[in-house]
């Protein structure tokens, strides 16, 4: 029997969905907050979760990874009454099975559950794929795992593939991984940086030219499309291609034929196209900056590469991997990290992603000179300033929200506290009160036999205030049975 959990703060919606599913002999559980939902998911090990976005204790999207990482690895369907295109894109990129708006009809509900569970069954009974060849790709985070699942799917096909991700996330590495694990792995991998192609030379670079086709064409020259025959043509930042070249490329994809500049006869090239972009190609088509017909041709399969800020769990592995390579490149002994080095890296938002991390470590190694251990003080100044600015902002926000202030010496790479920076007594008092408050709540939660109503009565708290305090101190809600 399939197990389904509905996480929604509307009891009527929960009751309607559960009643409908129980009529079909599914086991159904409900939760009215995200934190309560986690407890229910861990206990019931569901196959499928219906998840609302707008919840009392946060946005459902921020909890998706945590739900999907539980032992049963459930599928997730987002249900919301206020969905936006941005929410839809984020939900799908995070691995949601579907995204639907309320109210949901009974027929639609049955169809979704049937399709999702059938997919889950097929996924579980399918043949296991041989381990992927992933040169240069390291990490163990859930977001990278989802990306590599898409890589495996793309590698099993010869259809065009579009890789989407921010600048610096490693889209070319992903393209090479798709090629290395595909049937075309023995063929060439030809990479083209479309952003560097000038409009006047783009046609010659891609299609080649004949002698005398234009000033400076002293000999015949093969284009990159011809060079990619039997392998992969990788167009990095395809959104930068001039519109005229887009038109010609569309015909090549349809016919597998092209004509070099100045030639009378067409040539044939059997290649697979893999494209990459950091831009919103759909928005570009609306502005006539990208051909809509070409968009449909290049996005046969899609792979989303997560930004580094969504892979912070991989920072330790990534930093160690790149540091070892850098030390080897410069023929120096491998260096290590101080205990506060990785926490300092995690405090930065990495707008330049993996590429920025590599450059940062190169500069850090240079700054550390002969020292065998890297410290946060060795990081480039602009990164140290950005980290410190973010910490000051977080401190101000927490103080404004009534939360305990963070002491200076608790921050990564914090300087010694001077007399001018000595904390005020009211801040110390507030911090002590927060510590006592958290200890009190932990003791209160040990009375698991009591109902939430009884716990609130003993503490002299309203139910909303009680749950607000649990969220403030990052404490789990009462175990199932105490909230009834």
N, C-alpha and C positions, 0 to 999 in steps of 0.2 A: 504494500500500500504506500503510495506516494505521500510525503509529508510536506505541507505548505504552511508558511507563516505570513500573516498579514500585519504589517507595521504601519499603522495609521492612527492619528489622534482623534479620528471621528468614529465613535463606537457604532454608529449606524452603518457606515461603510464596512467596517470590520465584520459586523453581524451579517450583512447582506452577502458579502463575498464568502464567508465561512459557511453560511447556510446553503448557498449554491454549490459549493465544492463538496460539502458533506453529503449532499444528495447524490453525488457521484462516487461516494465511498472513499473520498480523500480524507486524510487526517489533517485537521486544520487548527492552527493556534493563532492567537492575536497578541499584539503589544501596542501600547498607546504612546510610548516614547522610544527614542532611539536606543537609549541605554537599557531599557527593559527589553527591547527587541533583541539586543545582544545576548541577554540572559536566556531568553526563550530559544534563540537560534542555537546556542551552545548546548542546551538541554535536549532539544527535539531533533537536531541534525536534519534540517529540511532539505528537500530537493529543489524547492522553489520559494522565493520570497517576493511578495508584493510590497513595495516600499514607497511610501509617500515622501515628497520632497520637503514640504513645509511642516516641520514638527516642533513641539514645544521646546525641545532641547537642541535644536540645530537643523541644518540642512541634510536631508537624507543622502545626498551625493557624497558628503564628507565621510559617511560611514560605510559606503559601498565596499571599499577594499577590505575593511575589517570583517564584514559579513561574508564576503566571498573567500576569505582566507580561513574561515572556520573549517573543521575537519570534513564536513560533507561537501564543501565547495559548491554551494547552491547557485542556481541561476537566479537572476534578479530582473523583475519587471517593475519599472517605475510607473506609479500612478499619481497623477496630480491634477488639480483643477486650474493651475496657473502656470502651465509649462511655457517655456520660451525656447526659441531656436538654439540659444546658447546652452541652456540646460539640456536640451535634446542631444546636442553635439557632445557635451561633456559626459552624459550618461552612456551614450553608445561607445565613446572612446574608452571609457572605464570598464566596458565589458557587459553592460546591461543587455539583456535579451531583447527587450522592447521598451517603448516609452508611450504610455497611453494616457488620455485625459478622462477625467470623470465627467458625467456618470458613465460607467461601463455596463454595457448590456449583458444579459445572461449568456446570449449566444456568443458574443465576443469573448467573454470570460472562459467559456468552455473551449473555444477554439484556441485561445492563447495557451491555456494549460495543457491541452492535448499536444499542440505543436512543440511546446517547450520541453515537455517530458519525453516526447519521442526523440527530439534532438539529444536530450541528455542520455537517453538509453543508447542511441546510436554512437554517441561520443564515447560512452563507457565500454561498448563492446567492439569498437573498431580496432583494426590492427594497429599495434604500436609502431610509431615511426622510428627509424634508426636515428640515433643521436645526431643532432645538427652539428655541422662544422661551423664554428663561430669564431673565426680568427679576429682577434682584437676586441671582441665583445665580452665584457665581464660584468657580473652582478647577479644578485639573487632576489631582487625585489619583485613584488607582485606585478607592478606596472611593466617591468621589463619582461617578466614571464608571459604576460598577455601579448606583448609585442612579438615575442619569439614564436608564440602560437600562430600569429598572423604570418610571420616569416615562413613557417612550415607549410601553411596553406598555400602561400604564394609560390613557394618552391616546387610544389607538386603540380603546377600548371605552367602553361606557356603563354597565358593571356597577359595583356599589358597590366602593369602594376603601378600604382601611384603611392609614393611614400610621403607622408605629411608629418611635419614636425618643425619646431623652431630652429633658427639658425644655430649651428654648433652642436646639435644633439647626436650627430653621427649618422646622417641619412645615407651617405655613401657606404659606410661599413655595413649597414643593413642591406643595401642593394647588393653588395658583394656577397653577403651571406646567402641571400636568395639565389644568386647565381651559383655559388659554390655547392648548394644542395639541390640544384635542379638537374634536369637531363642535359642541359647545355653546359655543364660545368667544364667540359673539355674545350669549349670554344672561347673566343676572346671576350674580354670585358672592356668596353670602350666608354670612357667617361667624358662627358662634355659639360663644361661650365657655361650654361646659357647666359648667365649674367655678364660674362666677359666677351660675348660675341657681339661685334659691331654689326649694324644692319647691312652694311656694304659687303662684309666678309662672311656673314652667317651662311649664305647659300653655298659659297665655295667650300667652307669648312665642313659642312654637313654632306653636300652632294658631290663635291669635287669639281674640277673644271678641266677644260681642254686648253691646250696651248693657244694663246692669242685671244682667249675669250674676253680678256680685259687687260688694261695696262699692267704690266708686271707679271702676267701669266706666261712665263717663258717656256714652261714644260707642262705636260699633262700631270695632273695630281689627283689621286684617289681621295674621296671624302670619307668621313668617319662612318657614315652609314654603310658604305661598302666594306670598310675595315671590320665592322661588327658582324658580318655574315657568319652564321653558324653559332653566334653567341648572343651577347646582350649589348644594347646601346643604352647607356645610362645618361639621361638628360637631367642634370642637376639644376634646380631652379627653373623649371620649364615655363613658369609664368613670365619670365623675362624675355622669351622668344618674340621677335618682331611678328606682327600680324601676317605679313606676306609669307614669312617662313612657316608660320603655323598652317597656312593654307596648303603649302607644298608638302609639309610633313603629314597632313591628314591624308593626302592621296597616297603617299608612300605606305602608310599604315594599312590602308584599304587594299592596295594593289600589290604591295611588296616590290614596287618598281619605282625607279627614280631616273631623272635625266641630269647628268652633270652640267654645270654652267658652260654654255657654248657648244654642247654636244647635240647631235641630231638623233642618235639612237639611245633608247632607254636601257638601263641595266637593272638587274634583279638582285635583291639582297634579302636573305631569310634571316631575320634577327628578331629578338624579343626586346620590346621596349619597356624599360623601367624608368619612371620619372620621379622627381622629388620636388617639393616646394614647401616654403614656409608661409606662403600667401593663401588667401581664401579665393580659390579659383572660381567658385560659384559667384562671389561678389564681383569678381573681375568680369565675368560674362555679362552681368547686368549692366556694367559700365562700358561694354563693348571693348574691353581691354584684353579679353581672351575669347577665342572662338568656342561657342557652345558645343558645336559638333566635334571639335577636337577633344574637349573635356570628356565627352562620353566615350571616346576611343581610348583615352589614356587611363581612365579610372576603372578598368575592368576588375581589378582587385585593389584593396586599400590596406596600407600598413601605417599605423600611427606610432611614432617614436616619442616616448614621453620625455618631457623636459627634466633636467637634473633635479629641480626642486621637488619633483614627484618621485625621485629615486634616492632620497637622502639615506635610506638604509644601505645603499650601495656605496656610499662615500668612502667608507673604510677600505673596501675592496678596490675601488677605482683608484684612490689615492696611492695605495700600496703598489698596484700594478703599474701605474704611470711613473711613480717614483723609481721603481726598479729599472724601468726602461730608460729613464733620464740619466740615472747614475751609470748605467751600462754604456749609453751613448757618449757620455763625457769621460768614460774610463776612470771612474772614481768608486770607492767603496760604497756599498749600499747604505743609505742613511735610514734612521728610524724616526718615529713620531713621539713627541712628548704626550703625556696623558690628556692634555687639554688642546692638542692640535686638531684632532678630528671634530670635537665639539665646536671649535672655532669655525671650521669649514661649514658645519651644519647651520651655523647662525647666519650664513650669507645666502642670498637668494639666487646666485649664479645666473644672471641674465644671459651670459654668453654660453651657458651649458658646458658640455664636456670640453669643447675647445678652450673655453676660458679656464677651466680647471687645469688643463695641461699647461697652458701658458703661465698660470699662477704658480704651479709647482716648479716649472723651469726657473722662474724668477726667484722663488723661495730657495731653491737649491743654490742658486748663484749668490743670494744674500747670506746664506748660512756659512759659506766658505768651507773651512775645514771641519766644522762642527759635525759630529756623527749623528746628532739628534736635531730634528726640526722643531722649532717652537712657534707659537702664534706670532711672536715678535718678528719672525723672519718673513711673514707674509707681506706682499706688496702694500704700500701705504694706503692706496685707494680702497683696498679690500678691508683693511683694518678699520679705516674710518667708516666704511659702510656698515660693518658689523657693529661697531660701537654706536653709531647713529640709530640703528635698528633696536639695539638694547635700551638706549635712552628712551626711544619712543614707546617701547613695550612697557618700560617702567612707568612712564607718564600715564599710559592708558590704564595700567592695572591700578595705579593709585587713584585715578579718576573714577574707576569702577568700584572702588572700595576694597580692592584686593591688597594683600600684603606686598610691600615694596621689596624689590630684589636688592640685596646688599651688594655693594661694589665688589667685594672680594669673592662673590659667587659667580661673577661673570667671567667668560673665557678671556684670557689675555688682559685681565684687569690690573691696572697699576696699583701701587700701594696707596692706601687711603690717607690723604693728607688731612691736616687739621681743618682746612677749609671745607673738605668734603665729608667731615664727620657727620653721621646720621643724626637727625633730630630725635629727641626722646619720644615724641609722639609716633615716629615711624617704628622705633624699636618696640614700643608698647603695642602698636597695631600688629606687628609681626608676632609678638608673643601671644596675643589674643587669638590670632589665626591658628597658631600651633595648638593652643588649648582647645579651640573650637573643633579642629579636625580630630583630635584625640577623643573628645567627647562624642562626636558622631560615630567614630569607629567602635567605641564601647556600646553605643546605642544600637548599632547594627548587629552586634553580637546577639542581641535578644531576638533571634530569628523566628522564635515561636509566636511572637506578637504580630498583630496586623499592623499595616502602615498607620491606620487610624489610631491604634493604641500607642504606637511609637511617637506619633505627633502629639498625642495627649500628654505623654510623659515628658516630652521635651518642651511643651508649651508652644508648639509651632503649628502653623497652618500647613496643609499638604503642599501647596505651591512653594511656600518658603522652605519646607523640608527638602523638596527635590532641588530647589535652587542652591541650597547649601551643599548638597551632594555633588552637583555639577561644579560648584566653585572649588571644592577640594578634590575633585576627580575621584570620587568614591563610587563604588557600584551600588545600584539600587538594591532594596531588600530582595532576598531570594523568592522565587516563585512560591506563592502561597501566602506570603506576608502582605501582598498588596490587595488581597481580595476583601 
